[in-house]
Amino acid sequence: MKSRSLRGSSGRGLLGQGLAQAFVLGMLFVPRGLVAQQTVTPAQPLQPAASAETGSSTPSRSTALEFRTNSGFPNFLGAYESPWVPGPPLNNSERLQRLMQGGKLELSLEDAIDLTLENNLDIAYARYQLPLAAADYLRTKSGGAVRGVQGAFISNALFAGAIGGSSGAGGGGGTGNTGGFSGGGGTSNLGSAGCCDPFAGFSVGFNQRATPLNSEVLTGIPVANSHNASVNTFFGQGFLTGTSYVIAVDGTRQTSNGSFLLFNPEVPSFAGITVSQPLLKGFGYRANAASLRIAKNDLKVSDSVFRQQVITTVATVVNLYSDLLYYRDNVRVAQEAVNYAQKLLADNKRQVEIGTLAPIEVVRAESELATDEQNLIVAQTSYQQQQELIKTAIAKHVNADLAGVQIDATDKLPEPAENDIPPLEAALAEAARNRPEVEQAGLNIRNAEYTIQSTRSGLLPQLNVFATYAASGLGGNRLVCPADYTPAGGQCVSSTNLTAPIVIQSGGLGQSLSQVLHGTYGDYSLGFSFVVPIRNRQAQADAATALLQERQLRTSLQRTRSRDPGQSPDQCCRQGHKTGKGNTGCRAEEVSVGRVHRLPRDPSAARPRHGGGQ
């Protein structure tokens, strides 16, 4: 009964104290500055920090929270190299080695918390969610679809159609017919581009062709021989408003054996730009930036999930440490019981020898001693098992040195004071504001709202308007003949079969490009396209899915706030007040939440209390 009382009263006080520290650490040691920095510049270059395996002299800087992409400026090729990500630090921290002295690990609650923050693998695993969210945000800034992070809600309605579009090239070449004549009309349109990273490209081609002709009337030759060299370049970019532009510049050099050509070789060129804009479906920031807005919101989700993992893990270690103190005192109580049973057995034997006590009392004392010795073995075994649990929680791996030491807990079970517990309503208010799962539910509802705004745009018909300006030019070596003479067979021939030499006026690319730049031969196009889905069932289903999932998330949030008393801290506090259990563990948990905002938020102010822990 004595040992049970030890655990039931004093253990709860230490639990409340430790849980308060767990919530404080969850608020202080989550790297909010890093997350905010990654929100603005997730690809900021960082100094590489070597892990313990590399043996580098470079100091470690929370390498698991960092990643570095390669900028495309001024090193253009850097954007096509693999990003830098440090290897995971899998060795135990130096603090753990310093605390192991003389075959013992002297461990206070503060040391246990510090070692947990440095070495616990659950925290190390959760820490990677922060750079993963930053990488996802970087992806959406380029126009890619959001992939999501742990704890974040991503609606499947978000991926209908072109939402979260890709940056594929919609352009890529000119439409000019310079150098020849085409009687077909129609508007010129170089296409559109997806959001948001620009794209560029070029193509080069060579062609040599011999074509037999059925008539010499048009060309003056039976076989047309031509040699072509062409270069096509294009550049384009789309924006979150839906606006996009594509620029194309083409050039060709063609040599032919035709008799009636003005230029041989001829150098036609073309340059054009098309600007397009959706006016209904896909118009505006909300319709196109859903993935970007969700990824930016997921930065907060990953921060909250990591903070929740820190709180949960530290609270678990606090419980383990509290149980360790209980098992240590339980061993002491069991040892005292054995000592008392041994003394009682010796006293009974002396009394039996002098005849003042019945021999049966010796048998009874021996039975009690055997029971107490068995209880002592159980208590010692539980104490050893609890030490192993703590070793696993505070170390990345239990090596031979750590496995061979005994944990010497330097703290004692405290007695809680009544003023440690705030009023019920104050504790409930603090709990509601600081519970990570409630915060995550609210952030997920915001993700659902972004999806709803995007799917509303998807319900509309497609009405796209575009405008194109293009200019053409033609240059080359011009074949000039006197009046009434035409070029034929490499000379000028008159209608009376008189011949004269051909005069060649040199020209080429400069002449052709000059015509393009001056707009000598311009092409102006303006048009729109309108597409109406007759039944629009897919868009209706996606919009309904987004709305239903948003309502479902709100229901889940209310369920989180008011779930069964065995799991809800709010209900647990109310149950504690109704039953009069003011010092229970669940009450202590809410007390710890109430202390969060009253403590310093600067990590440097908290570190002296934890021996300089990170």
C-alpha positions as a printed Julia matrix, in Angstrom:
614×3 Matrix{Float64}:
   0.0     0.0      0.0
   2.9     2.27     0.72
   4.42    1.87    -2.73
   1.04    2.37    -4.37
   0.63    5.64    -2.54
   4.03    6.78    -3.7
   3.05    6.34    -7.3
  -0.47    7.62    -6.96
   0.31   11.0     -5.41
   3.88   12.11    -5.92
   4.17   10.5     -9.33
   1.28   12.6    -10.62
   3.04   15.76    -9.5
   6.2    14.91   -11.4
   4.07   13.93   -14.38
   2.4    17.33   -14.36
   5.74   19.09   -14.06
   7.24   17.04   -16.87
   4.25   17.46   -19.15
   4.45   21.21   -18.65
   8.05   21.04   -19.78
   7.03   18.9    -22.73
   4.54   21.49   -23.97
   7.0    24.32   -23.36
   9.7    22.49   -25.32
   7.24   21.78   -28.08
   6.61   25.5    -28.39
  10.22   26.66   -27.91
  12.31   24.11   -29.76
  10.25   23.81   -32.95
  12.37   25.73   -35.48
   9.77   28.31   -36.46
  12.42   30.64   -37.79
  13.69   27.99   -40.17
  10.2    27.16   -41.37
   9.43   30.81   -41.94
  12.7    31.21   -43.76
  11.93   28.23   -45.97
   8.49   29.67   -46.66
  10.07   32.67   -48.31
  13.2    31.1    -49.76
  13.0    27.33   -49.46
  16.02   26.92   -51.71
  18.35   29.22   -49.75
  21.95   27.98   -49.84
  23.09   26.61   -46.52
  26.5    25.61   -45.25
  26.87   21.82   -45.3
  27.19   20.24   -41.88
  28.9    16.88   -41.55
  27.41   14.08   -39.5
  29.38   12.06   -37.01
  30.13    9.43   -39.64
  32.04   11.78   -41.93
  34.5    12.96   -39.32
  34.49   16.47   -40.8
  35.52   19.43   -38.71
  32.56   21.43   -40.0
  30.22   22.1    -37.06
  26.77   20.54   -37.22
  23.82   22.88   -37.75
  20.65   20.78   -37.42
  21.43   19.14   -40.73
  18.19   17.14   -40.76
  16.27   20.43   -41.08
  18.15   21.72   -44.1
  18.34   21.12   -47.83
  19.89   23.15   -50.59
  18.92   23.39   -54.23
  21.19   24.76   -56.93
  20.37   28.19   -58.26
  20.26   28.77   -62.0
  22.02   32.12   -61.65
  24.81   32.88   -62.18
  25.62   29.2    -62.74
  23.1    28.31   -65.43
  23.88   24.59   -65.25
  23.32   24.52   -61.49
  19.57   24.17   -61.96
  20.14   20.78   -63.6
  22.33   19.32   -60.85
  21.1    17.19   -57.97
  20.24   19.19   -54.83
  22.31   18.81   -51.67
  20.8    16.98   -48.7
  22.96   16.0    -45.7
  23.11   12.43   -44.49
  21.16   11.54   -41.34
  23.15   11.84   -38.08
  22.75    8.37   -36.55
  25.3     8.54   -33.73
  24.41    9.36   -30.14
  25.1    12.9    -28.96
  28.18   13.76   -26.94
  26.03   14.69   -23.95
  25.09   11.05   -23.45
  28.74   10.0    -23.33
  29.57   12.75   -20.83
  26.83   11.64   -18.45
  28.14    8.05   -18.34
  30.76    7.96   -15.56
  31.95    5.06   -13.43
  29.47    2.53   -14.81
  26.5     4.81   -14.08
  24.37    7.18   -16.08
  23.48   10.04   -13.77
  20.23   11.25   -15.24
  17.97   14.08   -14.17
  14.63   14.86   -15.75
  16.19   17.83   -17.53
  18.95   15.61   -18.91
  16.4    13.03   -20.06
  14.46   15.71   -21.95
  17.62   17.14   -23.53
  18.8    13.7    -24.62
  15.36   12.96   -26.04
  15.43   16.11   -28.15
  18.92   15.27   -29.4
  18.67   11.52   -29.98
  15.09   10.29   -30.12
  14.47    8.69   -33.51
  10.76    9.52   -33.55
  11.63   13.21   -33.3
  14.45   12.8    -35.85
  12.01   11.16   -38.27
   9.34   13.83   -37.76
  11.91   16.58   -38.25
  12.23   15.63   -41.93
   8.63   16.75   -42.5
   9.81   20.37   -42.32
  12.16   20.3    -45.34
   9.76   17.97   -47.16
   7.06   20.61   -46.86
   9.52   23.28   -48.04
  10.45   21.12   -51.05
   6.76   20.63   -51.88
   6.23   24.38   -51.67
   9.17   24.9    -54.03
   7.57   22.42   -56.43
   4.24   24.28   -56.48
   6.0    27.6    -57.08
   7.17   26.12   -60.38
   3.59   25.25   -61.32
   3.61   21.6    -60.23
   0.79   19.94   -58.32
   1.03   19.71   -54.55
   2.0    16.31   -53.14
   1.18   16.95   -49.49
   2.93   16.12   -46.24
   2.12   13.98   -43.22
  -0.96   15.27   -41.44
  -2.09   17.5    -44.31
  -5.37   16.99   -46.16
  -5.19   16.92   -49.96
  -8.52   16.53   -51.75
  -8.64   14.19   -54.72
 -10.89   16.77   -56.4
  -7.85   19.03   -56.67
  -6.28   16.93   -59.42
  -9.16   17.14   -61.9
  -8.3    18.64   -65.26
  -5.36   20.99   -65.37
  -5.56   22.28   -61.79
  -2.07   22.51   -60.38
  -0.91   22.61   -63.96
   2.39   21.53   -65.38
   4.81   23.78   -67.2
   4.71   22.06   -70.53
   5.5    24.0    -73.64
   2.48   24.94   -75.67
   4.48   26.73   -78.32
   7.51   25.77   -80.24
   7.53   27.05   -83.77
   6.4    29.69   -86.17
   3.56   29.51   -88.59
   4.95   31.67   -91.36
   4.89   30.68   -95.0
   7.58   33.13   -96.01
   9.11   32.29   -99.37
   5.97   30.78  -100.78
   2.3    31.64  -101.1
  -0.63   29.96   -99.41
  -4.12   31.02  -100.2
  -5.57   29.61   -96.97
  -6.79   32.13   -94.39
  -7.02   31.82   -90.63
  -5.56   33.28   -87.47
  -2.03   32.71   -86.28
  -1.69   31.19   -82.81
   1.6    30.0    -81.33
  -0.17   28.26   -78.44
  -0.14   28.76   -74.66
   2.12   27.82   -71.76
   1.51   26.35   -68.34
   2.4    28.03   -65.06
   4.88   29.03   -63.74
   8.54   28.35   -64.59
   9.46   29.64   -68.05
  10.65   27.26   -70.75
  12.88   27.72   -73.76
  14.13   25.53   -76.55
  15.46   25.36   -80.05
  15.71   22.9    -82.88
  18.06   22.65   -85.84
  17.42   20.63   -88.98
  18.99   19.9    -92.34
  17.3    18.51   -95.42
  18.32   17.68   -98.97
  15.62   16.59  -101.4
  15.19   15.72  -105.09
  11.6    15.75  -106.35
  10.49   14.73  -109.88
   7.93   17.13  -111.36
   5.12   16.38  -113.77
   5.23   19.82  -115.39
   7.88   22.39  -116.2
   5.44   25.26  -116.56
   5.79   26.58  -113.02
   9.41   25.74  -112.28
  11.02   25.37  -115.68
  12.79   22.17  -114.61
  11.8    18.47  -114.61
  13.44   17.67  -111.25
  13.47   20.03  -108.26
  16.59   19.78  -106.11
  16.62   21.66  -102.8
  18.87   21.96   -99.78
  17.43   23.34   -96.51
  18.9    24.34   -93.15
  16.46   25.57   -90.49
  16.65   26.88   -86.91
  13.59   27.21   -84.66
  13.68   28.84   -81.2
  10.9    29.45   -78.73
  10.34   30.83   -75.23
   7.22   30.91   -73.09
   5.85   31.35   -69.6
   2.55   31.15   -67.79
   1.32   32.97   -64.69
  -1.03   32.21   -61.82
  -3.63   34.55   -63.29
  -3.95   32.2    -66.27
  -2.12   34.57   -68.61
   0.61   33.08   -70.77
   2.79   34.11   -73.66
   4.84   32.24   -76.25
   7.56   33.76   -78.42
   8.91   31.97   -81.5
  11.71   32.93   -83.88
  12.42   30.81   -86.98
  14.95   31.04   -89.76
  15.63   28.95   -92.88
  18.17   28.9    -95.68
  17.06   27.13   -98.85
  18.85   26.55  -102.12
  16.95   25.29  -105.2
  17.53   24.74  -108.9
  14.23   26.38  -109.84
  14.28   28.74  -112.82
  11.79   31.39  -111.69
  13.0    32.19  -108.16
  13.54   35.76  -106.99
  16.12   34.68  -104.37
  18.46   31.73  -104.6
  19.47   30.85  -101.97
  16.54   32.33  -100.09
  16.65   33.15   -96.35
  13.12   33.52   -94.93
  12.7    34.41   -91.24
   9.79   34.66   -88.86
   9.19   36.07   -85.36
   5.94   36.1    -83.44
   4.38   36.36   -80.0
   1.04   35.05   -78.77
  -0.61   36.15   -75.52
  -3.54   34.09   -74.26
  -5.88   34.48   -71.3
  -8.77   32.34   -70.0
 -11.8    34.47   -69.16
 -14.02   31.9    -67.42
 -12.56   28.52   -66.48
  -9.0    28.93   -65.28
  -9.25   32.69   -64.79
  -7.57   34.34   -61.84
  -5.3    33.53   -58.93
  -7.76   31.43   -56.94
  -8.45   29.12   -59.85
  -4.8    28.41   -60.62
  -2.94   28.8    -57.32
  -4.72   26.12   -55.28
  -1.65   23.88   -55.14
   0.61   26.78   -54.21
  -1.72   27.99   -51.45
  -2.13   24.48   -50.06
   1.63   23.85   -50.09
   2.23   27.12   -48.26
  -0.4    26.13   -45.71
   1.25   22.7    -45.4
   4.36   24.43   -44.06
   2.28   25.28   -40.99
   0.87   21.75   -40.89
   4.33   20.18   -40.88
   5.41   22.6    -38.16
   2.39   21.61   -36.06
   2.9    17.87   -36.66
   6.54   18.15   -35.64
   5.6    20.11   -32.53
   3.0    17.47   -31.67
   5.62   14.75   -32.05
   8.0    16.65   -29.75
   5.27   17.08   -27.14
   4.2    13.44   -27.37
   7.73   12.05   -27.21
   8.87   14.3    -24.37
   5.69   13.52   -22.43
   6.4     9.81   -22.93
   9.93   10.24   -21.59
   8.58   12.19   -18.62
   6.22    9.3    -17.89
   9.08    6.82   -18.22
  11.23    8.86   -15.85
   8.37    9.16   -13.37
   7.84    5.41   -13.52
  11.58    4.89   -13.05
  11.46    6.89    -9.82
   8.46    4.86    -8.73
  10.17    1.54    -9.5
  13.32    2.71    -7.71
  11.32    3.57    -4.6
   9.39    0.34    -5.02
  12.69   -1.58    -4.89
  13.6     0.3     -1.73
  10.24   -0.48    -0.15
  10.48   -4.14    -1.21
  14.02   -4.35     0.24
  12.81   -2.87     3.52
  10.0    -5.42     3.56
  12.56   -8.23     3.1
  14.72   -6.79     5.87
  11.72   -6.61     8.16
  10.67  -10.17     7.28
  14.21  -11.43     7.99
  14.26   -9.69    11.36
  10.81  -11.04    12.15
  11.92  -14.57    11.26
  15.0   -14.29    13.49
  12.95  -12.94    16.39
  10.36  -15.7     16.02
  13.06  -18.36    16.03
  14.53  -17.0     19.3
  11.1   -16.88    20.9
  10.42  -20.47    19.81
  13.76  -21.53    21.32
  12.87  -20.01    24.7
   9.33  -21.37    24.46
   7.38  -18.09    24.29
   6.08  -18.6     20.73
   4.49  -21.46    18.85
   6.64  -23.09    16.1
   3.94  -22.35    13.54
   4.88  -18.67    13.71
   8.32  -19.52    12.36
   6.71  -21.21     9.36
   4.47  -18.2      8.85
   7.45  -15.82     9.03
   9.38  -17.95     6.53
   6.41  -17.81     4.16
   6.19  -14.04     4.48
   9.94  -13.74     3.86
   9.66  -15.86     0.72
   6.8   -13.69    -0.53
   8.71  -10.47     0.15
  11.83  -11.84    -1.56
   9.73  -12.71    -4.59
   8.25   -9.18    -4.59
  11.77   -7.78    -4.38
  12.84   -9.78    -7.44
   9.78   -8.53    -9.35
  10.5    -4.94    -8.29
  14.16   -5.2     -9.31
  13.2    -6.72   -12.67
  10.68   -3.95   -13.33
  13.29   -1.36   -12.37
  15.8    -2.86   -14.84
  13.2    -3.05   -17.6
  12.27    0.58   -17.04
  15.92    1.57   -17.39
  16.1    -0.21   -20.74
  13.01    1.64   -21.94
  14.57    4.97   -21.03
  17.84    4.04   -22.73
  15.94    3.28   -25.93
  14.07    6.6    -25.74
  17.11    8.84   -25.14
  19.56    7.21   -27.58
  19.69    6.66   -31.31
  21.11    3.21   -30.65
  21.97    1.36   -27.44
  25.66    0.5    -27.82
  27.71   -1.72   -25.53
  28.76    1.19   -23.28
  25.2     2.36   -22.75
  23.86   -1.17   -22.28
  26.36   -1.83   -19.48
  25.57    1.17   -17.27
  22.92    1.58   -14.6
  20.73    4.66   -14.67
  21.04    6.7    -11.49
  18.03    9.02   -11.43
  19.04   12.18    -9.59
  15.55   13.65    -9.19
  12.94   12.72    -6.63
   9.2    12.44    -6.76
   7.88   15.91    -5.82
   4.75   16.72    -3.9
   2.37   18.84    -6.03
   0.97   22.03    -4.56
  -2.63   23.08    -4.96
  -1.68   26.4     -6.58
   0.03   24.49    -9.41
  -3.4    23.92   -10.93
  -5.06   26.9    -12.68
  -8.84   27.44   -12.74
 -10.79   25.06   -14.94
 -11.91   27.6    -17.53
  -8.41   29.04   -17.9
  -6.97   25.55   -18.4
  -9.63   24.72   -21.0
  -8.99   27.96   -22.88
  -5.25   27.33   -23.01
  -5.8    23.73   -24.07
  -8.12   24.75   -26.91
  -5.6    27.28   -28.19
  -2.54   25.04   -28.03
  -3.63   21.51   -28.91
  -1.72   20.66   -32.12
  -4.39   18.31   -33.43
  -6.98   21.1    -33.26
  -4.61   23.45   -35.06
  -3.99   20.82   -37.76
  -7.72   20.29   -38.22
  -8.19   24.03   -38.77
  -5.35   24.14   -41.3
  -6.81   21.17   -43.17
 -10.16   22.95   -43.38
  -8.32   25.85   -44.98
  -6.86   23.43   -47.55
 -10.38   22.23   -48.31
 -11.54   25.82   -48.79
  -8.75   26.44   -51.3
  -9.89   23.34   -53.2
 -13.51   24.56   -53.22
 -12.46   27.88   -54.74
 -10.54   26.04   -57.44
 -13.35   23.61   -58.3
 -15.81   26.51   -58.65
 -13.71   27.75   -61.54
 -13.79   24.24   -63.0
 -17.59   24.43   -63.27
 -17.42   27.23   -65.83
 -17.18   26.83   -69.63
 -13.89   27.48   -71.36
 -13.59   30.92   -72.92
 -10.04   31.73   -73.97
  -8.94   34.84   -75.84
  -5.62   35.21   -77.63
  -3.75   37.81   -79.63
  -0.81   37.21   -81.96
   1.61   39.51   -83.67
   4.03   38.04   -86.19
   6.42   39.47   -88.72
   8.1    37.82   -91.7
  11.11   38.63   -93.78
  12.73   37.32   -96.94
  16.28   37.81   -98.12
  19.0    36.12  -100.1
  20.87   36.43  -103.36
  18.45   38.14  -105.76
  18.63   37.15  -109.43
  18.15   40.33  -111.5
  17.51   40.28  -115.28
  16.97   43.17  -117.72
  13.47   44.2   -118.65
  11.54   41.65  -120.71
  14.05   38.99  -119.64
  13.41   36.09  -117.28
  15.98   33.88  -115.52
  16.27   30.4   -117.02
  19.09   27.89  -116.9
  21.49   30.24  -115.14
  20.99   33.14  -117.59
  18.4    35.67  -118.65
  16.23   34.75  -121.67
  13.9    37.08  -123.56
  10.71   36.21  -125.38
  12.68   36.23  -128.63
  15.2    33.76  -127.18
  17.86   36.37  -126.69
  20.14   35.8   -123.71
  21.81   38.09  -121.2
  23.89   37.46  -118.08
  22.18   37.34  -114.67
  23.11   40.05  -112.2
  23.26   38.8   -108.6
  22.41   41.25  -105.8
  23.87   39.8   -102.62
  21.63   39.56   -99.57
  20.94   37.19   -96.73
  20.03   36.89   -93.07
  20.61   40.55   -92.22
  18.2    41.66   -94.91
  15.57   39.17   -93.77
  15.85   40.05   -90.07
  15.71   43.76   -90.86
  12.31   43.24   -92.45
  11.17   41.32   -89.37
  12.37   43.98   -86.94
  10.77   46.79   -88.91
   7.51   44.9    -89.34
   7.62   45.19   -93.09
   5.37   42.18   -93.52
   3.19   42.01   -90.41
   0.55   39.53   -89.33
  -2.02   40.52   -86.7
  -4.43   37.96   -85.25
  -7.07   38.17   -82.54
  -9.46   35.4    -81.62
 -11.19   33.42   -78.95
 -12.31   29.86   -78.39
 -15.4    28.81   -76.49
 -16.04   25.26   -75.29
 -19.16   24.28   -73.34
 -19.4    20.86   -71.66
 -22.97   19.81   -72.29
 -23.62   17.91   -69.04
 -20.56   18.93   -67.04
 -20.85   15.9    -64.77
 -17.16   15.6    -63.97
 -16.9    19.2    -62.77
 -20.12   18.81   -60.79
 -18.78   15.69   -59.11
 -15.46   17.35   -58.28
 -17.18   20.39   -56.81
 -19.5    18.18   -54.76
 -16.55   16.11   -53.53
 -14.7    19.23   -52.4
 -17.76   20.52   -50.52
 -18.48   17.17   -48.89
 -14.88   16.76   -47.77
 -14.89   20.26   -46.29
 -18.05   19.45   -44.3
 -16.47   16.16   -43.24
 -13.37   17.95   -41.96
 -15.49   20.38   -39.93
 -17.29   17.42   -38.39
 -13.95   15.82   -37.61
 -12.78   19.02   -35.92
 -15.85   19.04   -33.69
 -15.27   15.36   -32.93
 -11.69   16.15   -31.94
 -12.88   18.88   -29.61
 -15.57   16.79   -27.93
 -14.52   13.14   -28.17
 -14.84   10.64   -25.29
 -13.55   11.66   -21.85
 -10.87    9.01   -21.92
  -9.11   10.8    -24.77
 -10.21   14.44   -24.73
  -8.24   16.71   -22.41
 -11.21   19.09   -22.17
 -13.59   16.34   -21.1
 -10.91   14.85   -18.87
 -10.57   18.14   -17.0
 -14.31   18.38   -16.53
 -14.45   14.81   -15.32
 -11.63   15.56   -12.9
 -13.48   18.52   -11.43
 -16.71   16.58   -11.1
 -15.04   13.66    -9.37
 -12.76   15.85    -7.25
  -9.53   14.42    -8.67
  -7.75   17.72    -8.94
  -4.25   16.2     -8.97
  -4.78   13.54   -11.63
  -2.49   13.09   -14.59
  -4.94   14.37   -17.15
  -5.43   17.49   -15.04
  -1.69   17.92   -14.9
  -1.59   17.69   -18.67
  -3.96   20.62   -19.0
  -2.0    22.54   -16.38
   1.08   22.11   -18.55
  -0.79   23.58   -21.51
  -1.77   26.54   -19.38
   1.87   27.31   -18.65
   3.03   27.47   -22.24
   2.33   31.11   -23.01
   3.53   32.33   -19.62
   7.07   31.06   -20.22
   9.79   32.71   -22.37
   9.41   31.99   -26.07
  13.1    32.57   -26.84
  14.9    29.2    -26.97
  18.07   30.83   -25.64
  16.19   31.71   -22.45
  15.14   28.12   -21.96
  18.41   26.38   -22.78
  20.2    27.18   -19.48
  17.49   25.21   -17.73
  18.26   22.23   -19.97
  22.02   22.29   -19.87
  22.44   23.87   -23.3
  20.25   21.36   -25.16
  19.35   21.99   -28.72
